[in-house]
Amino acid sequence: MNKKYRDHHPGDKIFFYSLRGISFLTVGIFLLMILFIGKMSLPALNKFGLEFFFINDWNPIAEFYGALPFIYGTLVSSTIALIISLPVSIGMALFVNEVAPKWLAVPLGFLVEMLAAIPSIVYGLWGLFVLAPFLRTYVQPPLSEHFAFIPLFDGPPLGVGMLAAGVILAFMITPTISTICREVFAAVPTVMREAAYGLGATKWEMLKLAVFRASVPGVGAAVMLGFGRALGETMAVTMIIGNVPQIKVSIFEPAQTMASLIANEYAEAETNLQLAALTSVGLALFLVSLIVNGAARFVIWKNKHKYKI
């Protein structure tokens, strides 16, 4: 805002400084959260040091704690969810925006958005009583029988575990990614579509060159937000992942995430060290989310100029 203009209009001046104050307040709250969580984590970090984040053991009885199994479980389950959800979300967004007739696109888009309104606990119950038995009976046995030579699919068909958590998370993040992708695709100017058709492009070529290529930074942002949602999901994952603090290559095995550990043990922590260790896991979740989002934004920023048409 021009300084002279701001100084001669009291309303604009108040508006300007109010927005600036809110911006600084947001940054201040963010920094205070880091300081507060870091302070509560100090007993565990002082005892175990930075090795706390690389120790593959969690033993409250011996008061020996390490966050590596939970970091692993969080990242792997979220990655599985993203692998499953991304093509479905992008395909759904392209179909609703570019292919489906209006009478079908409007209700279909509404139903996809409504998936985001379903409570996490409902997803967890559905996953526990419907998804897990389905995976245990119809999905995991064939995968184990035909692809057991691949370590990812070598293991007993338990139903609950890393795969089930990834699938349930995929359902939960699909509305987020799909809705944002729809908005990004809708923002592509119609003239670009017409130009592609004018050059003789087919429907698929138009979608690939005129719509999707111009939308790559926005799709990247949607992926970032979806992955961030998956990282922090708690109740649904707690009910379906098995809650075993271990690192196994097989996605059939039970595991545990940082959020599910905190949900399970924080209210029942018996010692100050255990409480500090759980808070340190929360700090790790905070840092992992920060690193993932920062890396995603950096990649989008670095590649944004490549997709300008």
C-alpha positions in Angstrom: 0.0 0.0 0.0 1.3 3.5 -0.9 2.6 5.2 2.3 1.1 8.6 1.4 -2.3 7.1 0.6 -2.2 5.1 3.8 -1.3 8.1 6.0 -4.2 10.2 4.5 -7.0 7.7 5.0 -7.5 6.6 8.7 -9.6 3.6 7.8 -7.0 2.2 5.4 -4.3 2.9 8.0 -6.2 0.9 10.6 -6.8 -1.9 8.2 -3.2 -2.0 7.1 -1.8 -2.2 10.7 -4.5 -4.6 11.7 -3.5 -7.1 9.0 0.2 -6.6 9.8 -0.5 -7.3 13.5 -2.5 -10.4 12.7 0.4 -11.6 10.5 3.0 -11.1 13.2 0.6 -12.7 15.7 0.4 -15.8 13.6 4.2 -16.1 13.4 4.4 -15.5 17.1 2.0 -18.3 17.9 3.9 -20.6 15.6 7.2 -19.8 17.4 5.6 -20.1 20.8 4.3 -23.6 19.9 7.8 -24.7 19.0 9.2 -23.3 22.3 6.5 -24.8 24.4 6.8 -28.3 22.9 10.6 -28.1 22.9 10.6 -27.1 26.6 8.3 -30.0 27.6 10.6 -32.3 25.6 13.8 -31.3 27.3 14.0 -34.1 29.9 13.9 -36.8 27.2 16.2 -34.9 24.8 18.7 -34.3 27.6 18.8 -38.0 28.4 18.9 -39.5 25.0 20.1 -36.5 22.8 19.3 -36.4 19.1 19.6 -40.2 19.1 16.1 -40.2 20.5 14.9 -39.7 16.9 17.0 -42.7 15.6 16.5 -45.3 18.4 14.4 -48.3 17.4 13.0 -49.1 20.8 10.2 -47.9 23.0 10.2 -49.5 26.5 8.3 -47.6 29.2 9.1 -50.3 31.8 12.9 -49.8 31.3 12.3 -46.1 30.7 14.1 -46.3 27.4 12.5 -44.4 24.5 13.1 -43.9 20.8 10.9 -42.4 18.2 12.2 -44.1 15.0 9.5 -46.7 14.7 6.8 -44.0 14.9 8.5 -41.8 12.4 8.8 -44.7 10.1 5.1 -45.7 10.6 3.9 -42.2 10.0 5.9 -41.6 6.8 5.2 -45.1 5.3 1.5 -45.1 5.9 1.2 -41.5 4.6 3.2 -42.5 1.5 1.0 -45.5 0.8 -2.1 -43.2 1.1 -0.6 -40.7 -1.3 0.3 -43.4 -3.9 -3.3 -44.7 -3.8 -5.0 -41.4 -3.6 -3.1 -39.2 -6.1 -4.2 -40.9 -9.4 -7.7 -41.3 -8.1 -7.9 -37.6 -7.0 -6.5 -36.2 -10.2 -8.6 -38.5 -12.4 -11.7 -37.5 -10.4 -10.9 -33.8 -10.7 -10.3 -34.0 -14.5 -13.5 -36.1 -15.0 -15.7 -33.7 -13.0 -14.2 -30.6 -14.5 -13.6 -31.5 -18.1 -15.5 -34.7 -19.1 -18.6 -35.3 -17.1 -21.9 -33.6 -18.2 -23.1 -30.9 -15.7 -26.0 -33.1 -14.4 -23.5 -35.7 -13.3 -20.5 -33.4 -12.4 -22.4 -31.3 -9.8 -23.7 -34.1 -7.6 -20.5 -36.1 -8.1 -18.3 -33.2 -7.0 -20.6 -32.6 -4.0 -20.4 -36.3 -2.9 -16.6 -36.2 -3.1 -16.4 -33.0 -1.0 -18.8 -34.6 1.5 -16.2 -37.4 2.2 -14.2 -34.7 4.0 -17.0 -34.1 6.4 -17.1 -37.7 7.7 -15.6 -37.8 11.2 -12.3 -39.6 11.7 -13.8 -42.0 14.2 -16.4 -43.1 11.6 -13.6 -43.9 9.1 -11.9 -45.9 11.9 -14.9 -48.0 12.6 -15.5 -48.6 8.9 -11.9 -49.6 8.5 -11.9 -51.9 11.5 -15.1 -53.8 10.7 -15.3 -53.6 6.9 -11.9 -52.7 5.3 -9.7 -54.9 7.5 -11.7 -58.1 7.0 -11.9 -57.4 3.3 -8.1 -56.9 3.0 -7.5 -60.0 5.2 -9.8 -62.2 3.0 -9.6 -60.9 -0.5 -6.5 -58.7 -1.0 -3.6 -59.8 1.2 -3.7 -63.6 0.5 -3.4 -63.2 -3.3 -0.7 -60.6 -2.9 1.2 -62.8 -0.5 0.8 -65.9 -2.7 1.9 -64.3 -5.9 4.3 -61.6 -4.8 5.9 -63.0 -1.6 9.3 -62.6 -3.3 8.8 -58.8 -2.8 9.5 -58.0 0.8 6.6 -55.5 0.8 4.0 -58.2 0.4 5.7 -60.9 2.5 3.8 -61.6 5.7 0.7 -63.0 7.3 -2.7 -61.6 6.1 -3.7 -59.9 9.4 -6.0 -57.3 7.9 -5.0 -54.5 10.3 -1.6 -53.0 9.7 0.3 -50.6 7.5 -1.6 -51.4 4.3 -5.0 -50.9 6.0 -3.9 -47.6 7.5 -2.6 -46.4 4.1 -5.9 -47.3 2.4 -8.0 -45.6 5.1 -5.8 -42.5 4.9 -6.2 -42.5 1.1 -10.0 -42.3 1.5 -9.5 -39.4 3.9 -7.1 -37.3 1.8 -8.8 -37.9 -1.5 -11.5 -35.1 -1.0 -8.8 -32.6 -0.1 -6.5 -33.3 -3.1 -9.4 -33.7 -5.5 -11.2 -30.5 -4.5 -8.1 -28.4 -4.8 -7.2 -30.0 -8.1 -10.6 -29.1 -9.4 -10.2 -25.5 -8.5 -6.7 -25.4 -10.1 -8.0 -27.0 -13.3 -11.0 -24.6 -13.4 -8.6 -21.7 -13.2 -6.9 -22.6 -16.5 -8.2 -20.1 -19.2 -10.7 -21.5 -21.7 -8.6 -19.9 -24.5 -5.8 -22.4 -23.8 -8.2 -25.3 -24.3 -9.5 -23.8 -27.5 -6.0 -23.2 -28.7 -5.1 -26.8 -28.2 -8.1 -27.9 -30.1 -7.3 -25.4 -32.8 -3.9 -27.1 -33.3 -5.6 -30.4 -33.8 -5.2 -31.9 -30.3 -7.4 -34.7 -29.2 -9.3 -34.5 -25.9 -6.6 -36.4 -24.0 -3.8 -34.2 -25.6 -5.7 -31.0 -24.6 -6.1 -32.2 -21.0 -2.4 -33.2 -20.9 -0.9 -30.1 -22.5 -3.3 -27.2 -21.9 -4.9 -28.2 -18.5 -2.6 -30.5 -16.6 0.7 -29.0 -17.7 -0.3 -25.5 -16.6 -1.6 -26.8 -13.3 1.4 -28.7 -12.1 2.3 -26.2 -9.3 -1.3 -26.2 -8.1 -1.4 -30.0 -8.1 1.8 -30.0 -6.1 0.2 -27.8 -3.5 -2.8 -30.1 -3.3 -0.5 -33.1 -2.8 1.3 -31.2 -0.1 -1.9 -30.4 1.8 -3.1 -34.0 1.4 0.2 -35.5 2.6 0.1 -33.1 5.6 -3.4 -34.3 6.4 -2.2 -37.9 6.3 0.8 -37.2 8.6 -1.3 -35.9 11.4 -4.4 -38.2 11.3 -5.0 -39.8 14.6 -8.1 -41.8 15.5 -8.8 -43.7 12.3 -5.2 -44.8 12.0 -5.1 -45.7 15.7 -8.0 -48.1 15.2 -6.6 -49.8 12.1 -2.8 -49.8 12.1 -2.2 -52.4 14.9 -0.2 -50.1 17.3 3.0 -52.1 17.5 6.2 -50.0 17.7 8.3 -51.9 15.2 10.0 -51.4 11.8 9.1 -54.0 9.2 9.4 -53.9 5.5 6.2 -55.7 4.9 3.1 -53.5 4.6 1.0 -56.3 6.0 2.7 -56.0 9.4 1.2 -53.8 12.2 3.0 -50.6 13.0 2.4 -47.3 14.9 2.4 -43.7 14.0 3.5 -40.7 16.0 -0.1 -39.4 16.3 -1.5 -42.9 17.4 1.2 -43.3 20.0 0.4 -39.9 21.6 -3.3 -40.7 21.5 -2.8 -44.1 23.1 -0.3 -43.3 25.9 -0.3 -39.5 26.7 -3.2 -39.7 29.1 -1.7 -42.7 30.9 1.9 -41.5 31.1 3.2 -42.5 34.6 6.6 -40.7 34.8 7.9 -37.3 33.8 10.4 -38.9 31.4 7.6 -40.8 29.6 5.6 -37.6 29.3 8.6 -35.8 28.0 9.3 -38.7 25.5 5.7 -38.5 24.2 6.0 -34.7 23.8 9.3 -35.3 22.0 7.4 -37.6 19.6 4.9 -34.7 19.1 7.9 -32.4 18.4 9.1 -34.9 15.8 5.7 -35.0 14.2 5.8 -31.2 14.1 9.2 -31.1 12.5 8.5 -33.9 10.0 5.3 -32.0 8.9 7.4 -28.8 8.7 10.1 -30.4 6.6 7.7 -32.1 4.3 5.7 -29.0 3.7 8.8 -26.9 3.3 10.3 -29.3 0.8 7.1 -29.4 -1.2 6.9 -25.7 -1.4 10.6 -25.5 -2.4 10.0 -28.0 -5.2 6.9 -26.1 -6.4 8.8 -22.8 -6.4 11.8 -24.3 -8.3 9.6 -25.8 -11.0 6.9 -23.2 -11.3 8.6 -21.4 -14.2 8.9 -24.6 -16.2 5.1 -25.0 -16.5 4.2 -21.5 -17.5 2.7 -21.4 -21.0 
